[in-house]
Amino acid sequence: MSEHVYKTIELTGSSKTSCDDAIRTAIEHASKTVRNIRWFHVIETRGHVDEGKVAYWQVTLKVGFTLE
């Protein structure tokens, strides 16, 4: 196993569907400009309530990618 050095960034994704979709949205969007994303860690999950129902989810992630 080779040794890796990781850089981390923080992202916040949102979705009207689910917290899982918010995570996927954040990672898929970031992967368009950030190469070598390897892992994520959910830091915070929150949402917005409108008229007694969940209107959308927000998930903040710490994302790690390997340096070239």
Contacts in CASP RR format, 6 or more apart in sequence:
PFRMAT RR
TARGET T0000
AUTHOR 0000-0000-0000
METHOD contacts of the structure
MODEL  1
MSEHVYKTIELTGSSKTSCDDAIRTAIEHASKTVRNIRWFHVIETRGHVD
EGKVAYWQVTLKVGFTLE
4 38 0 8 1.000
4 66 0 8 1.000
5 66 0 8 1.000
5 67 0 8 1.000
6 38 0 8 1.000
6 39 0 8 1.000
6 64 0 8 1.000
6 65 0 8 1.000
6 66 0 8 1.000
6 67 0 8 1.000
7 64 0 8 1.000
7 65 0 8 1.000
7 66 0 8 1.000
7 67 0 8 1.000
8 62 0 8 1.000
8 63 0 8 1.000
8 64 0 8 1.000
8 65 0 8 1.000
9 30 0 8 1.000
9 34 0 8 1.000
9 62 0 8 1.000
9 63 0 8 1.000
9 64 0 8 1.000
9 65 0 8 1.000
10 43 0 8 1.000
10 60 0 8 1.000
10 61 0 8 1.000
10 62 0 8 1.000
10 63 0 8 1.000
11 26 0 8 1.000
11 27 0 8 1.000
11 30 0 8 1.000
11 60 0 8 1.000
11 61 0 8 1.000
11 63 0 8 1.000
12 26 0 8 1.000
12 58 0 8 1.000
12 59 0 8 1.000
12 60 0 8 1.000
12 61 0 8 1.000
13 22 0 8 1.000
13 23 0 8 1.000
13 25 0 8 1.000
13 26 0 8 1.000
13 29 0 8 1.000
13 58 0 8 1.000
13 59 0 8 1.000
13 60 0 8 1.000
13 61 0 8 1.000
14 22 0 8 1.000
14 25 0 8 1.000
14 56 0 8 1.000
14 57 0 8 1.000
14 58 0 8 1.000
14 59 0 8 1.000
15 21 0 8 1.000
15 22 0 8 1.000
15 25 0 8 1.000
15 56 0 8 1.000
15 57 0 8 1.000
16 55 0 8 1.000
16 56 0 8 1.000
16 57 0 8 1.000
17 57 0 8 1.000
18 57 0 8 1.000
19 45 0 8 1.000
19 57 0 8 1.000
19 59 0 8 1.000
21 57 0 8 1.000
22 57 0 8 1.000
22 58 0 8 1.000
22 59 0 8 1.000
23 40 0 8 1.000
23 42 0 8 1.000
23 59 0 8 1.000
23 61 0 8 1.000
26 59 0 8 1.000
26 61 0 8 1.000
26 63 0 8 1.000
27 37 0 8 1.000
27 40 0 8 1.000
27 61 0 8 1.000
27 63 0 8 1.000
30 37 0 8 1.000
30 63 0 8 1.000
31 37 0 8 1.000
34 63 0 8 1.000
34 65 0 8 1.000
35 65 0 8 1.000
35 68 0 8 1.000
36 65 0 8 1.000
36 66 0 8 1.000
36 67 0 8 1.000
36 68 0 8 1.000
37 63 0 8 1.000
37 64 0 8 1.000
37 65 0 8 1.000
38 64 0 8 1.000
38 65 0 8 1.000
38 66 0 8 1.000
39 63 0 8 1.000
39 64 0 8 1.000
40 61 0 8 1.000
40 62 0 8 1.000
40 63 0 8 1.000
40 64 0 8 1.000
41 61 0 8 1.000
41 62 0 8 1.000
41 63 0 8 1.000
42 59 0 8 1.000
42 60 0 8 1.000
42 61 0 8 1.000
43 60 0 8 1.000
43 61 0 8 1.000
43 62 0 8 1.000
44 59 0 8 1.000
44 60 0 8 1.000
45 57 0 8 1.000
45 58 0 8 1.000
45 59 0 8 1.000
45 60 0 8 1.000
46 57 0 8 1.000
46 58 0 8 1.000
46 59 0 8 1.000
47 54 0 8 1.000
47 55 0 8 1.000
47 56 0 8 1.000
47 57 0 8 1.000
47 58 0 8 1.000
48 54 0 8 1.000
48 55 0 8 1.000
48 56 0 8 1.000
48 58 0 8 1.000
49 55 0 8 1.000
END
